[in-house]
Amino acid sequence: MRNGRAFWLFVGPFAIGLLVFVYVPIVWSLLLSFFDARNTVTPTSFVGLRNYADMLTDKPFLSSLGTFSVFAAFIVPLTFVLALALALLVNQISFMQAFFRSVFFLPTACSYVVASLVWKLSIFNGVRFGLANTVLAWFGAEPIAWTVSTSPPWYWLVLVTLRLWLQLGFYMILFIAGLQRIPHHLYEAAWIDGASRGWQTLRHITLPQLQTTSVAVVLLLLVAAYQAFDEFYNVLGTDRGYPPFARPPLIYLYYTALGSGGQDFGHGSAGAVILTLLIAGVTLLQGRVITR
């Protein structure tokens, strides 16, 4: 009885917060997706699957999924390869390993909003005083409007490098944890059999032993790419609103549910449910493919 009281004393506040601020909104959003709810979170008239049909035939929403696909095509393989390379390098060194782990992991603790503003105002500023344009000026190149240029779309360079800097250290730590779980006698046996310490051991021992970690990393990267919001909104957004290009799903749903043209919680909730089901489906499919 005493242990039960202590358990609920510590867990109770967090359980109540999880219920009120997570599970209840999820259930309510699912409910709203079947109703016409404009400028109110109270269901009004039941419309069935009409909101889902509208969203699945809505060109801007489908375009936002295309934006995600482009973003994921850049960020998922780049993060996977660079995080694995960093993990292999850091795991091999014996001098100040904890220091290098901390240095590469430190950006993970930075706020996405703060990092986005640094990238937008200091590094990739569209004027000639930005760091990137200053470097270009050293080579005689003209300054580039990084966040508003659509031909070529330089804003992808800003968004991808920002996300890489923020999340690379986290996935490096996951790979390091996987590397440290590989039994060392496997490498010793391979070396005795004549395997080289480079590509052969990496291909036949390290990568197969990292299969579980690799699956987890890819799935987490895909889910994180689907949930992209902060860097897009803070880098590309202005005081006049968000531009018509490079709108990921969450940006589109944000303006659908809370836009200036009217709050449409019915269609916004339907889009959120569709996005959730899409994430779950892609995650399950990706897990099966990688496992095989």
Secondary structure, 3 states (H helix, E strand, C coil): CHHHHHHHHHHHHHHHHHHHHHHHHHHHHHHHCCEECECCCCCCEECCCHHHHHHHCCHHHHHHHHHHHHHHHHHHHHHHHHHHHHHHHHHHCCCCHHHHHHHHHHHHHCCHHHHHHHHHHHHCCCCCCCHHHHHHHHCCCCCCCCCCCCCCCCHHHHHHHHHHHHHHHHHHHHHHHHHHCCCHHHHHHHHHCCCCCCHHHHHHHHHHHCHHHHHHHHHHHHHHHHCCCHHHHHHHCECCECCCCCCCHHHHHHHHHHCCCCCEHHHHHHHHHHHHHHHHHHHHHHHHHHHC
